[in-house]
């Protein structure tokens, strides 16, 4: 197996994935979303807590999100079976006895840091304390903006892109890239559940899209420190300070410009991906000018990424089987692919060791 190949038709399931923004689901709305190849229906119970159910009636497979809400329950639009917030059927029209096995799966779901998190693996392993935190989403010291992209490509290609910033010089030459990016080698080190990638630039130029809101003029010391957690989460700390003022030694002068970034990908199918991201700044926060300017550049850059990754995906699907060549900048993505594959292998092994269950008719 090539070092950076990972099966795209299998997904890590025992982890928390983002399913959307928390405010996408109001008190009376129903949201359908395909995640990891499965359709899920989301809504809020009367007390406000989130509900996530398999969006397929256990009777004939009709989608529950096209039915109707009845209190904390959903009624199937086809034959009227009623399912409560735990996924148990509580009523079958024309039938007095409701079998215990008449149910749909219920998924653990949590709202945190303004995002909806869902666990689609073994429910017994769903520990909310293991959700990746993006605390600046609710910290008033940071002004942020957010967006969403839908990719026609597997999530692994997006992970590759995020873990190799050398492409910024070429794909993002007019937005967030600088000539020095491709020439700068990243420091890669393991952390719990992922990798930490650090790039430091000395006496460099500020990115083109940020010059208009800069707090200083002249050369800058810049940094990109990002933590990647398997299988698909990035937490980025980046910024610039006047060159030679000690930023790389941990001393930040008042003119330093700091940013925080969140990028999360959730597989929709083997060849399509949901991508949610935010970007935040903690200087000149009295108005939205800074984050408007910076986010415009980030959003345009991510559109550039989407364009190149989707044509890459089309190229990979054509011709003979493709075997990628490894270069020096691929260190992080090779390690990341190994971590993802390890998680897939561990889950496959655990599943193979589960005893067979006997279905008993009721």
C-alpha positions, -999 to 999 in steps of 0.1 A, spaced: 0 0 0 13 35 -8 20 56 22 -7 82 15 -35 59 3 -66 56 26 -98 38 18 -123 64 9 -153 40 10 -148 35 48 -152 60 75 -139 63 111 -171 61 131 -160 62 168 -154 100 168 -175 132 170 -182 148 137 -197 182 130 -232 180 115 -239 217 111 -242 251 128 -262 250 160 -286 277 148 -296 257 117 -321 239 139 -348 261 154 -375 250 179 -399 238 152 -376 229 123 -364 196 110 -330 192 93 -319 164 70 -283 158 63 -263 129 48 -232 121 69 -209 91 65 -232 78 38 -263 78 60 -292 102 60 -299 117 95 -328 138 107 -323 164 133 -347 184 154 -351 199 189 -373 184 216 -396 207 237 -369 213 263 -344 224 236 -321 194 235 -311 181 201 -323 149 186 -306 129 158 -324 99 143 -318 75 114 -338 91 86 -354 59 74 -385 43 88 -380 7 99 -411 -3 81 -405 5 45 -376 29 46 -395 62 40 -376 93 50 -388 106 83 -379 142 77 -407 144 51 -432 134 78 -445 157 105 -436 167 140 -459 157 168 -445 170 201 -411 154 206 -419 127 180 -418 123 142 -446 105 123 -436 86 92 -452 102 60 -459 67 44 -478 46 69 -480 68 100 -457 51 124 -447 74 152 -412 76 166 -401 93 198 -369 112 204 -351 79 214 -360 64 180 -386 40 195 -418 35 176 -447 43 200 -477 39 177 -485 18 146 -519 29 132 -543 -1 131 -521 -23 153 -524 -25 191 -491 -40 199 -459 -22 190 -429 -46 189 -398 -34 208 -377 -39 177 -398 -13 158 -373 15 161 -348 36 143 -313 44 155 -308 73 177 -274 90 176 -256 109 204 -257 146 195 -243 176 214 -243 214 207 -209 229 215 -190 260 204 -219 269 181 -217 237 162 -237 205 162 -216 174 170 -228 138 162 -214 104 171 -222 77 146 -202 49 160 -207 28 192 -230 49 214 -213 35 246 -181 52 235 -196 87 229 -178 109 255 -186 146 250 -154 156 268 -135 143 237 -151 168 214 -125 191 198 -129 226 213 -130 258 194 -135 281 224 -130 314 205 -163 308 188 -180 322 219 -152 344 233 -161 381 229 -124 390 226 -125 375 191 -146 387 162 -153 358 138 -171 349 105 -181 315 92 -190 297 60 -196 263 45 -185 245 13 -198 214 -3 -170 194 -20 -174 168 -48 -143 150 -35 -134 127 -6 -125 143 27 -90 127 25 -80 150 -4 -90 180 17 -70 168 47 -40 165 24 -45 201 13 -48 214 48 -17 196 60 6 209 33 8 247 32 35 247 5 6 250 -21 -2 285 -8 25 300 -29 9 287 -61 -28 282 -55 -32 313 -34 -7 338 -48 -31 367 -47 -49 359 -14 -32 342 15 0 329 -1 35 344 -2 66 333 -22 83 321 10 56 296 18 67 269 -6 103 273 5 96 270 42 97 235 57 72 227 84 81 213 118 58 183 124 53 166 158 28 141 172 2 152 197 -26 132 213 -50 122 185 -32 140 158 -3 162 147 11 197 154 25 215 123 45 247 128 58 271 102 77 302 111 87 330 87 113 356 95 116 391 81 88 382 56 60 401 39 24 402 51 -1 384 29 -15 405 1 -51 403 14 -41 416 49 -19 446 41 -49 471 41 -58 463 78 -22 458 91 -13 474 124 22 481 113 43 486 82 74 469 70 87 433 72 70 408 95 77 377 115 48 354 108 37 321 121 12 293 113 7 268 141 -20 243 135 -32 212 152 -48 185 132 -69 158 149 -78 126 131 -97 121 110 -106 157 99 -103 186 123 -79 216 121 -74 242 148 -51 270 135 -33 298 153 -16 322 129 -4 358 130 21 385 122 43 409 142 69 435 133 101 417 124 126 412 152 103 421 181 104 386 196 72 370 183 89 337 177 102 337 212 68 342 226 69 380 231 40 398 213 41 435 210 7 455 209 10 457 171 9 419 167 -20 406 146 -34 373 158 -60 350 141 -77 317 150 -92 293 125 -114 263 125 -117 238 96 -137 207 100 -147 182 73 -174 155 76 -177 129 49 -211 130 31 -203 101 9 -172 84 -4 -168 111 -29 -184 142 -14 -177 162 18 -192 188 41 -167 215 50 -174 240 78 -149 268 87 -145 299 108 -119 326 110 -114 350 139 -92 380 148 -86 397 181 -74 431 171 -94 462 160 -125 443 171 -145 475 176 -157 472 140 -160 443 116 -135 458 91 -106 435 100 -125 402 99 -144 413 68 -112 419 49 -94 388 62 -124 365 59 -129 376 23 -94 365 15 -98 332 34 -131 325 16 -116 332 -18 -86 310 -10 -109 282 1 -128 285 -32 -94 282 -49 -87 250 -29 -121 236 -38 -115 242 -75 -81 225 -76 -92 196 -53 -123 189 -74 -103 188 -107 -77 166 -89 -105 142 -79 -117 140 -115 -81 133 -127 -77 106 -101 -108 89 -114 -96 88 -149 -70 65 -166 -49 38 -150 -47 33 -112 -27 62 -98 3 58 -74 13 91 -58 49 101 -54 60 114 -21 80 147 -17 95 165 13 64 186 20 43 155 23 55 145 58 24 157 77 -1 142 53 17 109 52 15 107 90 -21 118 90 -31 91 65 -14 66 87 -34 78 117 -66 76 98 -58 41 85 -49 30 121 -83 41 133 -101 23 105 -81 -9 112 -88 -7 149 -125 -3 143 -126 -31 117 -107 -54 142 -131 -46 170 -161 -52 147 -147 -86 137 -144 -97 173 -180 -89 182 -201 -120 188 -229 -127 164 -264 -117 177 -295 -138 172 -326 -120 160 -357 -132 178 -391 -124 164 -415 -107 188 
